[in-house]
Amino acid sequence: MAEKYTTALKLPQSYYLGTDVVAISKDLLGKYLFTCIDGLITGGYIVETEAYNGAVDKASHAYENRLTPRTKIMFEEGGIAYIYLCYGIHEMLNVVTSTEGHAQAILIRAIEPTEGIESILLRRGMDKLKPNITAGPGSVAKALGINRKLNGISLQSDTLWIEDRGLKFGDDQIAAVPRIGVAYAGQDALLPYRFYVKGNIYVSKPNK
């Protein structure tokens, strides 16, 4: 069943080895994120991301190369998923980038759902599509059946992957603004490391 989605459209491993996490975070807008859980394919295209620049970024879990049982995944070679629990409630999907030893990651904050809508509705306990169904990282993970059991999984797998289907957004269609919920990071909280597609209804917190 997953065969038609796991072809040449899948982003190659080399894509995730780039060292400019900010550029990759922006480039991921329009890429299609998919899961195949229990034989059910669900997904959609990414409309909001946040970049976390490892050791030099006070907002990153790996600031100053902080290595813990949780963050060790971030130090592995790019192209895997870093999934953690936030506030004891929400699972958060991050895409690990860069080479081994450089803990860069990109938080997937929102997608526009396109595939497996019935399964997404069921997981979210909703009877129809509304903007909040996949707005915010916790909603994305729940809608796609992503949890910490997938922590460290390869994005080349047939369970969790990202495709390039040719959807592109120009600079004038993308907002670059500060990240959400990282006030503890001081000046780094002001960095324009959150990217989203302007006007998309699934964006978690569009700037007014």
C-alpha positions in Angstrom: 0.0 0.0 0.0 2.8 2.4 0.8 4.7 1.6 -2.4 3.3 4.5 -4.4 4.6 7.0 -1.8 8.1 5.5 -1.2 9.6 6.2 -4.6 11.8 8.9 -6.1 9.7 11.6 -4.5 11.1 10.8 -1.0 13.7 13.3 0.1 17.1 11.7 -0.1 19.3 11.1 2.9 21.7 13.8 1.6 19.0 16.4 1.9 19.1 16.1 5.7 22.9 16.4 5.9 22.9 20.1 5.1 24.4 22.3 7.8 22.2 25.3 7.4 19.3 24.3 9.6 17.5 27.7 9.1 17.6 27.3 5.3 16.4 23.7 5.5 13.6 24.7 7.8 12.4 27.3 5.3 12.8 24.8 2.4 10.6 22.2 4.1 7.6 24.4 3.6 5.6 22.7 0.8 7.2 19.3 1.4 4.8 16.4 2.1 5.0 14.6 5.4 3.6 11.1 5.6 3.2 8.3 8.0 2.1 4.7 7.4 0.8 3.4 10.8 -1.0 0.0 10.9 -1.2 0.1 7.1 -2.9 3.5 7.1 -1.2 6.4 5.2 -1.9 9.9 6.5 -0.2 13.1 5.7 -0.1 16.5 4.1 2.2 19.3 3.2 4.2 21.3 5.7 3.1 24.9 6.3 5.0 25.8 9.5 8.4 25.0 10.9 10.9 26.1 13.5 14.7 25.8 13.3 16.9 25.0 16.3 20.5 25.6 15.7 22.1 23.2 18.2 25.0 24.2 20.5 24.9 28.0 19.7 21.1 28.3 20.1 19.8 29.0 23.6 16.4 27.8 22.6 17.7 24.4 21.6 17.6 21.3 23.8 21.3 20.8 22.8 22.5 24.3 23.6 26.2 24.2 24.6 26.2 20.6 23.3 24.0 19.4 26.2 24.0 15.6 25.9 21.3 13.8 27.8 19.3 10.6 27.2 16.7 12.8 25.5 19.0 14.9 23.3 21.4 12.2 22.2 19.2 11.6 19.1 19.9 15.1 18.0 23.6 14.4 17.8 23.2 11.5 15.3 23.5 12.0 11.6 20.6 13.9 10.0 17.6 12.2 8.5 16.0 10.8 11.6 13.1 11.9 13.8 13.6 13.4 17.2 10.3 13.0 19.1 9.8 14.2 22.6 7.0 14.9 25.1 6.1 18.5 25.8 4.3 19.6 29.0 3.7 15.9 29.7 1.0 16.0 27.0 2.0 16.7 23.5 4.3 14.6 21.3 6.5 16.8 19.2 8.1 15.8 15.8 11.4 17.2 14.9 13.6 16.5 11.8 17.2 16.0 12.7 19.6 17.6 10.3 23.4 18.1 9.7 26.2 15.7 10.2 26.9 13.4 13.2 27.9 15.4 16.3 26.0 18.6 15.3 22.7 18.7 17.0 20.4 20.6 14.7 16.7 20.0 14.5 13.5 21.4 12.9 10.2 21.3 14.7 7.2 20.6 12.4 4.6 22.9 13.7 1.7 22.6 11.2 0.7 20.7 8.0 -2.2 21.1 5.6 -3.8 17.6 5.6 -4.2 15.9 2.2 -4.1 12.2 2.7 -6.0 9.8 4.9 -8.4 12.5 6.1 -10.8 9.9 7.8 -8.0 8.5 9.8 -6.8 12.0 10.8 -10.3 12.9 11.9 -10.6 9.8 14.0 -7.3 10.3 15.7 -8.2 13.9 16.5 -11.7 13.0 17.7 -13.2 15.4 15.2 -16.1 15.0 12.7 -14.9 17.5 10.1 -11.8 19.3 9.0 -11.1 22.5 11.0 -7.9 24.5 10.9 -6.9 23.3 14.4 -6.8 19.7 13.3 -3.1 19.9 12.3 -2.2 23.4 13.6 0.5 23.2 16.3 3.1 20.4 16.7 1.1 18.4 19.2 -1.8 18.3 16.7 0.4 17.3 13.8 1.8 14.3 15.8 -1.6 13.2 17.0 -3.2 13.5 13.6 -0.4 11.4 12.0 -0.2 8.8 14.7 3.3 9.9 15.7 4.6 9.1 19.2 7.9 8.6 21.0 8.0 4.9 19.9 9.2 6.4 16.6 12.0 8.4 18.2 15.1 8.0 16.1 13.4 6.4 13.2 14.9 7.0 9.8 13.1 9.3 7.4 14.0 6.8 4.7 11.7 4.3 6.4 8.2 3.3 5.1 6.7 4.4 8.4 7.7 8.1 8.5 9.0 10.1 5.5 9.0 13.4 3.6 8.4 13.8 -0.1 9.1 16.6 -2.6 6.1 16.8 -4.9 7.2 20.1 -6.5 5.1 22.4 -4.4 7.1 25.6 -3.9 6.5 28.9 -2.1 8.3 32.1 -3.0 9.9 34.4 -0.4 6.9 36.7 -0.6 4.7 33.9 0.5 6.7 32.9 3.5 6.8 34.7 6.9 10.0 34.5 8.9 9.3 35.4 12.5 10.4 34.6 16.1 9.7 31.1 17.5 6.9 30.4 20.0 7.3 29.5 23.7 11.1 30.1 23.9 11.2 33.3 26.0 13.8 31.6 28.3 16.3 31.8 25.4 16.7 35.6 25.9 18.0 37.3 22.7 17.8 34.0 20.8 14.1 34.0 21.3 14.0 37.0 18.9 15.7 35.1 16.0 13.4 34.8 13.0 13.7 31.0 13.0 10.0 30.2 12.6 8.7 30.0 9.0 5.1 29.7 7.8 3.1 30.0 4.7 1.2 33.3 4.7 -2.5 33.0 4.7 -2.6 29.3 5.3 -5.5 28.4 7.7 -3.5 25.5 9.3 -0.7 27.7 10.6 -0.7 27.5 14.4 -0.2 31.2 15.3 0.0 33.5 12.2 1.3 37.0 13.0 -1.4 39.6 12.7 
